[in-house]
Amino acid sequence: MTWVVRLNMVGLAISLLVWTFADNELQDWCEECPFGERSQKGTKDPKKLMDELGEALKEIA
């Protein structure tokens, strides 16, 4: 293999790792919902929760 192919493989591996471990809006919403790890920061208003869920789903779509 040439060095260009190896460099491309390293770049692809780094990109996949970042994509896999980076949080997205839906993960943030799940952590802040009443059953999440950061539930104290979130709201308990069902209407606001559904609005925030809709926004999170739009972000990942």
N, C-alpha and C positions, 0 to 999 in steps of 0.2 A: 504494500500500500504506500501511496505517496503521502507526504506530509499534509497536503491539502485535504485529502480524504480523512485523515486522522483529526485534523483541526475541525472539520465539519462534524465529525462524530462527537467530539468533545463539546462543541457548541450545542448540538442537539441534546446531549445528555444534560447539560446545565439548564437548558430551556425546559426540559421535561421535569427536572427536579423543582425548579421555581414554580412551574404551573401546578405541580402536584401538591406542594406544601404551602402555597400562598392562599390566604383566606379570600373568599369572595363575599359578596353582599348577602347571599343566602346563609352562609355559615355564620356570619355576624348576626343575622336576624335570629337564627336558631339559638345562639349563645345568649342573646338578650331577651328571649321570650320567657314566660314564667317558669318553664321547665329547664331552662338553660343554665350554664355555669355562671353567667353574669346576670342573673335574674334581678338583682337589686338595681341595676342600672336601667333596666327596661321598664316598660309601662304595663299595667294590667288592664287597660282599657281595650276591650275586644275590637272596637271599630278602628282604633289607631293601630293595633297589632295587624289587622287585616290589610290596612292601607300600607303599612311598612312591608308586609309580606309581598304585596303586589309590586311595590317598587323594587324589592330584592329580586323577584322573579323576572322583572323587565331587564334588570341589569345583567343577568346571566344568560338571557335569551339571545 
